[in-house]
Amino acid sequence: MTKSTPSSTASPNGRELD
């Protein structure tokens, strides 16, 4: 999944990891 905003499982790019 990908999100526009960072989350607890987000990468430095602000996208969630698979």
Summary of the structure (lengths in Angstrom):
residues: 18
radius of gyration: 6.1
end to end distance: 5.9
largest distance: 15.0
contacts: 28
relative contact order: 0.43
helix: 0%
strand: 11%
